[in-house]
Amino acid sequence: MAKKKLNILGLMVISSMLLASCGGTADNTPVPATAVPATAVVGEPTAMPATAMPATAMPATAMPATAIPVTTPGGGTTMDWSKVGAELVDAYAGKLKGTKVTMFGPFTAEDEVKFNNSIKDFETATGIDIVYEGSKEFETTVVTRVKGGSAPDIADFPQPGLVSTVAKTGKVLDASKFINAAWLKQNYNQSFIDIATVDNGSGTKELGGIFQRVNGKSLVWYPKKEFDAAGYKAPQTWDEMITLMDKMVADGTTPWCIGIESGTATGWPATDWIEDIMLRTTSLDNYDKWVAGTLPFTSPEVKAATQKMAEIWLNPKYVYGGTKQIVNTSFGDSVKPLFDNPPKCYLHRQGNFITSFFEQAKAGVKGGVDYDFFYLPSIDAKYGKPFLFAGDIMSAFNDRPEVRAVMQWFSTFEGVKGWVQAGGALAPQNDADPKAYTSAIDARVADLIHGATSLRYDGSDMMPSAVGAGSFWKAMTNYVSGNEDIDKALQEAQAGWANVHK
């Protein structure tokens, strides 16, 4: 879940920490204090206004004709930085030593430490000083700073929708002007490029930034030892998953653990389910139109996705505790029955941040031993193997060689490697080294992302907050609780757009 949810859920993270002494989440959800996902927003910011710089892009520097192999920080591998950008070549040649690049983003507390540690080798190798400022109020503050002429050199956006909003000021630089186009095509799934492409305010499309780190959502978790002992197999299709669920019911157990209670954010897990199902039952074009508000919630496509979710959620045989407990059970607590002996349920769909809650449910559990996951299966083969994700986009505002160099570096695996090794981040870049992951679970989730036929960002996090974090959450809660039928609930979700389209 991206930051829109985290802002609301951040208070719950702090509460959890106090009660115990938070995907993404990562994602963007609260997690236990023992394992804060990489995108969690906690801690206090230190004010550090950035000096206003002209937003006019400097002409792109031609790529050197001769490849220049350069040893990466720490040695042992080589990287031809000329494939990425001329300024990055200059940076590693020491030509930009003594310069400074300001950054502003949502990383605070533990995440700020992880980020700062991840850039140390680059700073040492190039002499560029990256000065990072984190804020729990990033989403509102960055807009104010950009409009007020005090934008940072680079901002870390936890939502593509926020990049799109800020880009309309005309002050976001077009990253395709200074990162080699061939490199971008080589190192990113086209979906990452498409999602980061925005309107610059004058009707022109531009690359508003590049994804630096991501987290995965299209995952189903299960208690591995008991799952294997029962003879269950990870399904490859949706129909196989239904067959598995029916087998579990016949065996006298319950397939799913589901909970959507999350304080003022109650309902968000339901929106993630519908987003995943939309990607498996209709076209990417329809998904994008839905997120943009041009395909209404009342459309046949969205209704069909909601009904598909309801086939599981509203069947009391499929959900531990029955349908009515879904609304009253915290999403974090809902995983606990997975680790009972014997398990009271066997399946839980959630992003990879949820493993932080497994430790709360049962101390000492280990990935690949006590729990495992499978990809949420495809429904219609013609839509391939889509993957729902969240993550961070780096966007530049001030065009100087050192800023270009840092942005170019972020487009490489080296730009996120340190965080990957520390845990809590997945690399979207195709040049990522699977051996760099210290967690086999993280490595496998990353592999699914790289193997996806298409990728789309968490839809509710890209919608205006009045919809994605408002009417959509509320409508799904009312529907699942039985307070509204499907048509009324979808009308309620759609009504949120009235507060946006005025």
Secondary structure as a PSIPRED ss2 file (coil, helix, strand):
# PSIPRED VFORMAT (PSIPRED V4.0)

   1 M C   1.000  0.000  0.000
   2 A C   1.000  0.000  0.000
   3 K H   0.000  1.000  0.000
   4 K H   0.000  1.000  0.000
   5 K H   0.000  1.000  0.000
   6 L H   0.000  1.000  0.000
   7 N H   0.000  1.000  0.000
   8 I H   0.000  1.000  0.000
   9 L H   0.000  1.000  0.000
  10 G H   0.000  1.000  0.000
  11 L H   0.000  1.000  0.000
  12 M H   0.000  1.000  0.000
  13 V H   0.000  1.000  0.000
  14 I H   0.000  1.000  0.000
  15 S H   0.000  1.000  0.000
  16 S H   0.000  1.000  0.000
  17 M H   0.000  1.000  0.000
  18 L H   0.000  1.000  0.000
  19 L H   0.000  1.000  0.000
  20 A H   0.000  1.000  0.000
  21 S C   1.000  0.000  0.000
  22 C C   1.000  0.000  0.000
  23 G C   1.000  0.000  0.000
  24 G C   1.000  0.000  0.000
  25 T C   1.000  0.000  0.000
  26 A C   1.000  0.000  0.000
  27 D C   1.000  0.000  0.000
  28 N C   1.000  0.000  0.000
  29 T C   1.000  0.000  0.000
  30 P C   1.000  0.000  0.000
  31 V C   1.000  0.000  0.000
  32 P C   1.000  0.000  0.000
  33 A C   1.000  0.000  0.000
  34 T C   1.000  0.000  0.000
  35 A C   1.000  0.000  0.000
  36 V C   1.000  0.000  0.000
  37 P C   1.000  0.000  0.000
  38 A C   1.000  0.000  0.000
  39 T C   1.000  0.000  0.000
  40 A C   1.000  0.000  0.000
  41 V C   1.000  0.000  0.000
  42 V C   1.000  0.000  0.000
  43 G C   1.000  0.000  0.000
  44 E C   1.000  0.000  0.000
  45 P C   1.000  0.000  0.000
  46 T C   1.000  0.000  0.000
  47 A C   1.000  0.000  0.000
  48 M C   1.000  0.000  0.000
  49 P C   1.000  0.000  0.000
  50 A C   1.000  0.000  0.000
  51 T C   1.000  0.000  0.000
  52 A C   1.000  0.000  0.000
  53 M C   1.000  0.000  0.000
  54 P C   1.000  0.000  0.000
  55 A C   1.000  0.000  0.000
  56 T C   1.000  0.000  0.000
  57 A C   1.000  0.000  0.000
  58 M C   1.000  0.000  0.000
  59 P C   1.000  0.000  0.000
  60 A C   1.000  0.000  0.000
  61 T C   1.000  0.000  0.000
  62 A C   1.000  0.000  0.000
  63 M C   1.000  0.000  0.000
  64 P C   1.000  0.000  0.000
  65 A C   1.000  0.000  0.000
  66 T C   1.000  0.000  0.000
  67 A C   1.000  0.000  0.000
  68 I C   1.000  0.000  0.000
  69 P E   0.000  0.000  1.000
  70 V E   0.000  0.000  1.000
  71 T E   0.000  0.000  1.000
  72 T C   1.000  0.000  0.000
  73 P C   1.000  0.000  0.000
  74 G C   1.000  0.000  0.000
  75 G C   1.000  0.000  0.000
  76 G C   1.000  0.000  0.000
  77 T C   1.000  0.000  0.000
  78 T E   0.000  0.000  1.000
  79 M E   0.000  0.000  1.000
  80 D E   0.000  0.000  1.000
  81 W H   0.000  1.000  0.000
  82 S H   0.000  1.000  0.000
  83 K H   0.000  1.000  0.000
  84 V C   1.000  0.000  0.000
  85 G C   1.000  0.000  0.000
  86 A H   0.000  1.000  0.000
  87 E H   0.000  1.000  0.000
  88 L H   0.000  1.000  0.000
  89 V H   0.000  1.000  0.000
  90 D H   0.000  1.000  0.000
  91 A H   0.000  1.000  0.000
  92 Y H   0.000  1.000  0.000
  93 A C   1.000  0.000  0.000
  94 G C   1.000  0.000  0.000
  95 K C   1.000  0.000  0.000
  96 L C   1.000  0.000  0.000
  97 K C   1.000  0.000  0.000
  98 G C   1.000  0.000  0.000
  99 T C   1.000  0.000  0.000
 100 K E   0.000  0.000  1.000
 101 V E   0.000  0.000  1.000
 102 T E   0.000  0.000  1.000
 103 M E   0.000  0.000  1.000
 104 F E   0.000  0.000  1.000
 105 G E   0.000  0.000  1.000
 106 P C   1.000  0.000  0.000
 107 F C   1.000  0.000  0.000
 108 T C   1.000  0.000  0.000
 109 A H   0.000  1.000  0.000
 110 E H   0.000  1.000  0.000
 111 D H   0.000  1.000  0.000
 112 E H   0.000  1.000  0.000
 113 V H   0.000  1.000  0.000
 114 K H   0.000  1.000  0.000
 115 F H   0.000  1.000  0.000
 116 N H   0.000  1.000  0.000
 117 N H   0.000  1.000  0.000
 118 S H   0.000  1.000  0.000
 119 I C   1.000  0.000  0.000
 120 K H   0.000  1.000  0.000
 121 D H   0.000  1.000  0.000
 122 F H   0.000  1.000  0.000
 123 E H   0.000  1.000  0.000
 124 T H   0.000  1.000  0.000
 125 A H   0.000  1.000  0.000
 126 T H   0.000  1.000  0.000
 127 G C   1.000  0.000  0.000
 128 I C   1.000  0.000  0.000
 129 D E   0.000  0.000  1.000
 130 I E   0.000  0.000  1.000
 131 V E   0.000  0.000  1.000
 132 Y E   0.000  0.000  1.000
 133 E E   0.000  0.000  1.000
 134 G E   0.000  0.000  1.000
 135 S C   1.000  0.000  0.000
 136 K C   1.000  0.000  0.000
 137 E C   1.000  0.000  0.000
 138 F H   0.000  1.000  0.000
 139 E H   0.000  1.000  0.000
 140 T H   0.000  1.000  0.000
 141 T H   0.000  1.000  0.000
 142 V H   0.000  1.000  0.000
 143 V H   0.000  1.000  0.000
 144 T H   0.000  1.000  0.000
 145 R H   0.000  1.000  0.000
 146 V H   0.000  1.000  0.000
 147 K H   0.000  1.000  0.000
 148 G C   1.000  0.000  0.000
 149 G C   1.000  0.000  0.000
 150 S C   1.000  0.000  0.000
 151 A C   1.000  0.000  0.000
 152 P C   1.000  0.000  0.000
 153 D C   1.000  0.000  0.000
 154 I E   0.000  0.000  1.000
 155 A E   0.000  0.000  1.000
 156 D E   0.000  0.000  1.000
 157 F E   0.000  0.000  1.000
 158 P C   1.000  0.000  0.000
 159 Q C   1.000  0.000  0.000
 160 P H   0.000  1.000  0.000
 161 G H   0.000  1.000  0.000
 162 L H   0.000  1.000  0.000
 163 V H   0.000  1.000  0.000
 164 S H   0.000  1.000  0.000
 165 T H   0.000  1.000  0.000
 166 V H   0.000  1.000  0.000
 167 A H   0.000  1.000  0.000
 168 K C   1.000  0.000  0.000
 169 T C   1.000  0.000  0.000
 170 G C   1.000  0.000  0.000
 171 K C   1.000  0.000  0.000
 172 V C   1.000  0.000  0.000
 173 L C   1.000  0.000  0.000
 174 D C   1.000  0.000  0.000
 175 A H   0.000  1.000  0.000
 176 S H   0.000  1.000  0.000
 177 K H   0.000  1.000  0.000
 178 F C   1.000  0.000  0.000
 179 I C   1.000  0.000  0.000
 180 N C   1.000  0.000  0.000
 181 A H   0.000  1.000  0.000
 182 A H   0.000  1.000  0.000
 183 W H   0.000  1.000  0.000
 184 L H   0.000  1.000  0.000
 185 K H   0.000  1.000  0.000
 186 Q H   0.000  1.000  0.000
 187 N H   0.000  1.000  0.000
 188 Y C   1.000  0.000  0.000
 189 N C   1.000  0.000  0.000
 190 Q H   0.000  1.000  0.000
 191 S H   0.000  1.000  0.000
 192 F H   0.000  1.000  0.000
 193 I H   0.000  1.000  0.000
 194 D H   0.000  1.000  0.000
 195 I H   0.000  1.000  0.000
 196 A H   0.000  1.000  0.000
 197 T E   0.000  0.000  1.000
 198 V E   0.000  0.000  1.000
 199 D E   0.000  0.000  1.000
 200 N C   1.000  0.000  0.000
 201 G C   1.000  0.000  0.000
 202 S C   1.000  0.000  0.000
 203 G C   1.000  0.000  0.000
 204 T C   1.000  0.000  0.000
 205 K E   0.000  0.000  1.000
 206 E E   0.000  0.000  1.000
 207 L E   0.000  0.000  1.000
 208 G C   1.000  0.000  0.000
 209 G C   1.000  0.000  0.000
 210 I E   0.000  0.000  1.000
 211 F E   0.000  0.000  1.000
 212 Q E   0.000  0.000  1.000
 213 R E   0.000  0.000  1.000
 214 V E   0.000  0.000  1.000
 215 N E   0.000  0.000  1.000
 216 G E   0.000  0.000  1.000
 217 K C   1.000  0.000  0.000
 218 S C   1.000  0.000  0.000
 219 L E   0.000  0.000  1.000
 220 V E   0.000  0.000  1.000
 221 W E   0.000  0.000  1.000
 222 Y E   0.000  0.000  1.000
 223 P E   0.000  0.000  1.000
 224 K H   0.000  1.000  0.000
 225 K H   0.000  1.000  0.000
 226 E H   0.000  1.000  0.000
 227 F H   0.000  1.000  0.000
 228 D H   0.000  1.000  0.000
 229 A H   0.000  1.000  0.000
 230 A C   1.000  0.000  0.000
 231 G C   1.000  0.000  0.000
 232 Y C   1.000  0.000  0.000
 233 K C   1.000  0.000  0.000
 234 A C   1.000  0.000  0.000
 235 P C   1.000  0.000  0.000
 236 Q C   1.000  0.000  0.000
 237 T E   0.000  0.000  1.000
 238 W H   0.000  1.000  0.000
 239 D H   0.000  1.000  0.000
 240 E H   0.000  1.000  0.000
 241 M H   0.000  1.000  0.000
 242 I H   0.000  1.000  0.000
 243 T H   0.000  1.000  0.000
 244 L H   0.000  1.000  0.000
 245 M H   0.000  1.000  0.000
 246 D H   0.000  1.000  0.000
 247 K H   0.000  1.000  0.000
 248 M H   0.000  1.000  0.000
 249 V H   0.000  1.000  0.000
 250 A H   0.000  1.000  0.000
 251 D C   1.000  0.000  0.000
 252 G C   1.000  0.000  0.000
 253 T C   1.000  0.000  0.000
 254 T C   1.000  0.000  0.000
 255 P C   1.000  0.000  0.000
 256 W E   0.000  0.000  1.000
 257 C C   1.000  0.000  0.000
 258 I C   1.000  0.000  0.000
 259 G C   1.000  0.000  0.000
 260 I C   1.000  0.000  0.000
 261 E E   0.000  0.000  1.000
 262 S C   1.000  0.000  0.000
 263 G H   0.000  1.000  0.000
 264 T H   0.000  1.000  0.000
 265 A H   0.000  1.000  0.000
 266 T C   1.000  0.000  0.000
 267 G C   1.000  0.000  0.000
 268 W H   0.000  1.000  0.000
 269 P H   0.000  1.000  0.000
 270 A H   0.000  1.000  0.000
 271 T H   0.000  1.000  0.000
 272 D H   0.000  1.000  0.000
 273 W H   0.000  1.000  0.000
 274 I H   0.000  1.000  0.000
 275 E H   0.000  1.000  0.000
 276 D H   0.000  1.000  0.000
 277 I H   0.000  1.000  0.000
 278 M H   0.000  1.000  0.000
 279 L H   0.000  1.000  0.000
 280 R H   0.000  1.000  0.000
 281 T H   0.000  1.000  0.000
 282 T C   1.000  0.000  0.000
 283 S C   1.000  0.000  0.000
 284 L H   0.000  1.000  0.000
 285 D H   0.000  1.000  0.000
 286 N H   0.000  1.000  0.000
 287 Y H   0.000  1.000  0.000
 288 D H   0.000  1.000  0.000
 289 K H   0.000  1.000  0.000
 290 W H   0.000  1.000  0.000
 291 V H   0.000  1.000  0.000
 292 A H   0.000  1.000  0.000
 293 G C   1.000  0.000  0.000
 294 T C   1.000  0.000  0.000
 295 L C   1.000  0.000  0.000
 296 P C   1.000  0.000  0.000
 297 F C   1.000  0.000  0.000
 298 T C   1.000  0.000  0.000
 299 S C   1.000  0.000  0.000
 300 P H   0.000  1.000  0.000
 301 E H   0.000  1.000  0.000
 302 V H   0.000  1.000  0.000
 303 K H   0.000  1.000  0.000
 304 A H   0.000  1.000  0.000
 305 A H   0.000  1.000  0.000
 306 T H   0.000  1.000  0.000
 307 Q H   0.000  1.000  0.000
 308 K H   0.000  1.000  0.000
 309 M H   0.000  1.000  0.000
 310 A H   0.000  1.000  0.000
 311 E H   0.000  1.000  0.000
 312 I H   0.000  1.000  0.000
 313 W H   0.000  1.000  0.000
 314 L C   1.000  0.000  0.000
 315 N C   1.000  0.000  0.000
 316 P C   1.000  0.000  0.000
 317 K C   1.000  0.000  0.000
 318 Y C   1.000  0.000  0.000
 319 V E   0.000  0.000  1.000
 320 Y C   1.000  0.000  0.000
 321 G C   1.000  0.000  0.000
 322 G C   1.000  0.000  0.000
 323 T C   1.000  0.000  0.000
 324 K C   1.000  0.000  0.000
 325 Q H   0.000  1.000  0.000
 326 I H   0.000  1.000  0.000
 327 V H   0.000  1.000  0.000
 328 N H   0.000  1.000  0.000
 329 T C   1.000  0.000  0.000
 330 S E   0.000  0.000  1.000
 331 F C   1.000  0.000  0.000
 332 G C   1.000  0.000  0.000
 333 D H   0.000  1.000  0.000
 334 S H   0.000  1.000  0.000
 335 V H   0.000  1.000  0.000
 336 K H   0.000  1.000  0.000
 337 P H   0.000  1.000  0.000
 338 L H   0.000  1.000  0.000
 339 F H   0.000  1.000  0.000
 340 D C   1.000  0.000  0.000
 341 N C   1.000  0.000  0.000
 342 P C   1.000  0.000  0.000
 343 P C   1.000  0.000  0.000
 344 K C   1.000  0.000  0.000
 345 C C   1.000  0.000  0.000
 346 Y C   1.000  0.000  0.000
 347 L E   0.000  0.000  1.000
 348 H E   0.000  0.000  1.000
 349 R E   0.000  0.000  1.000
 350 Q C   1.000  0.000  0.000
 351 G C   1.000  0.000  0.000
 352 N H   0.000  1.000  0.000
 353 F H   0.000  1.000  0.000
 354 I H   0.000  1.000  0.000
 355 T H   0.000  1.000  0.000
 356 S H   0.000  1.000  0.000
 357 F H   0.000  1.000  0.000
 358 F H   0.000  1.000  0.000
 359 E H   0.000  1.000  0.000
 360 Q H   0.000  1.000  0.000
 361 A H   0.000  1.000  0.000
 362 K C   1.000  0.000  0.000
 363 A C   1.000  0.000  0.000
 364 G C   1.000  0.000  0.000
 365 V C   1.000  0.000  0.000
 366 K C   1.000  0.000  0.000
 367 G E   0.000  0.000  1.000
 368 G C   1.000  0.000  0.000
 369 V C   1.000  0.000  0.000
 370 D C   1.000  0.000  0.000
 371 Y E   0.000  0.000  1.000
 372 D E   0.000  0.000  1.000
 373 F E   0.000  0.000  1.000
 374 F E   0.000  0.000  1.000
 375 Y E   0.000  0.000  1.000
 376 L C   1.000  0.000  0.000
 377 P C   1.000  0.000  0.000
 378 S E   0.000  0.000  1.000
 379 I C   1.000  0.000  0.000
 380 D C   1.000  0.000  0.000
 381 A H   0.000  1.000  0.000
 382 K H   0.000  1.000  0.000
 383 Y H   0.000  1.000  0.000
 384 G C   1.000  0.000  0.000
 385 K C   1.000  0.000  0.000
 386 P E   0.000  0.000  1.000
 387 F E   0.000  0.000  1.000
 388 L E   0.000  0.000  1.000
 389 F E   0.000  0.000  1.000
 390 A E   0.000  0.000  1.000
 391 G E   0.000  0.000  1.000
 392 D E   0.000  0.000  1.000
 393 I E   0.000  0.000  1.000
 394 M E   0.000  0.000  1.000
 395 S E   0.000  0.000  1.000
 396 A E   0.000  0.000  1.000
 397 F C   1.000  0.000  0.000
 398 N C   1.000  0.000  0.000
 399 D C   1.000  0.000  0.000
 400 R C   1.000  0.000  0.000
 401 P H   0.000  1.000  0.000
 402 E H   0.000  1.000  0.000
 403 V H   0.000  1.000  0.000
 404 R H   0.000  1.000  0.000
 405 A H   0.000  1.000  0.000
 406 V H   0.000  1.000  0.000
 407 M H   0.000  1.000  0.000
 408 Q H   0.000  1.000  0.000
 409 W H   0.000  1.000  0.000
 410 F H   0.000  1.000  0.000
 411 S C   1.000  0.000  0.000
 412 T C   1.000  0.000  0.000
 413 F C   1.000  0.000  0.000
 414 E H   0.000  1.000  0.000
 415 G H   0.000  1.000  0.000
 416 V H   0.000  1.000  0.000
 417 K H   0.000  1.000  0.000
 418 G H   0.000  1.000  0.000
 419 W H   0.000  1.000  0.000
 420 V H   0.000  1.000  0.000
 421 Q H   0.000  1.000  0.000
 422 A H   0.000  1.000  0.000
 423 G C   1.000  0.000  0.000
 424 G C   1.000  0.000  0.000
 425 A C   1.000  0.000  0.000
 426 L E   0.000  0.000  1.000
 427 A C   1.000  0.000  0.000
 428 P C   1.000  0.000  0.000
 429 Q C   1.000  0.000  0.000
 430 N C   1.000  0.000  0.000
 431 D C   1.000  0.000  0.000
 432 A C   1.000  0.000  0.000
 433 D C   1.000  0.000  0.000
 434 P H   0.000  1.000  0.000
 435 K H   0.000  1.000  0.000
 436 A H   0.000  1.000  0.000
 437 Y C   1.000  0.000  0.000
 438 T C   1.000  0.000  0.000
 439 S C   1.000  0.000  0.000
 440 A H   0.000  1.000  0.000
 441 I H   0.000  1.000  0.000
 442 D H   0.000  1.000  0.000
 443 A H   0.000  1.000  0.000
 444 R H   0.000  1.000  0.000
 445 V H   0.000  1.000  0.000
 446 A H   0.000  1.000  0.000
 447 D H   0.000  1.000  0.000
 448 L H   0.000  1.000  0.000
 449 I H   0.000  1.000  0.000
 450 H H   0.000  1.000  0.000
 451 G H   0.000  1.000  0.000
 452 A C   1.000  0.000  0.000
 453 T C   1.000  0.000  0.000
 454 S E   0.000  0.000  1.000
 455 L E   0.000  0.000  1.000
 456 R E   0.000  0.000  1.000
 457 Y E   0.000  0.000  1.000
 458 D C   1.000  0.000  0.000
 459 G H   0.000  1.000  0.000
 460 S H   0.000  1.000  0.000
 461 D H   0.000  1.000  0.000
 462 M H   0.000  1.000  0.000
 463 M C   1.000  0.000  0.000
 464 P C   1.000  0.000  0.000
 465 S H   0.000  1.000  0.000
 466 A H   0.000  1.000  0.000
 467 V H   0.000  1.000  0.000
 468 G H   0.000  1.000  0.000
 469 A H   0.000  1.000  0.000
 470 G H   0.000  1.000  0.000
 471 S H   0.000  1.000  0.000
 472 F H   0.000  1.000  0.000
 473 W H   0.000  1.000  0.000
 474 K H   0.000  1.000  0.000
 475 A H   0.000  1.000  0.000
 476 M H   0.000  1.000  0.000
 477 T H   0.000  1.000  0.000
 478 N H   0.000  1.000  0.000
 479 Y H   0.000  1.000  0.000
 480 V H   0.000  1.000  0.000
 481 S H   0.000  1.000  0.000
 482 G C   1.000  0.000  0.000
 483 N C   1.000  0.000  0.000
 484 E C   1.000  0.000  0.000
 485 D C   1.000  0.000  0.000
 486 I H   0.000  1.000  0.000
 487 D H   0.000  1.000  0.000
 488 K H   0.000  1.000  0.000
 489 A H   0.000  1.000  0.000
 490 L H   0.000  1.000  0.000
 491 Q H   0.000  1.000  0.000
 492 E H   0.000  1.000  0.000
 493 A H   0.000  1.000  0.000
 494 Q H   0.000  1.000  0.000
 495 A H   0.000  1.000  0.000
 496 G H   0.000  1.000  0.000
 497 W H   0.000  1.000  0.000
 498 A H   0.000  1.000  0.000
 499 N H   0.000  1.000  0.000
 500 V C   1.000  0.000  0.000
 501 H C   1.000  0.000  0.000
 502 K C   1.000  0.000  0.000
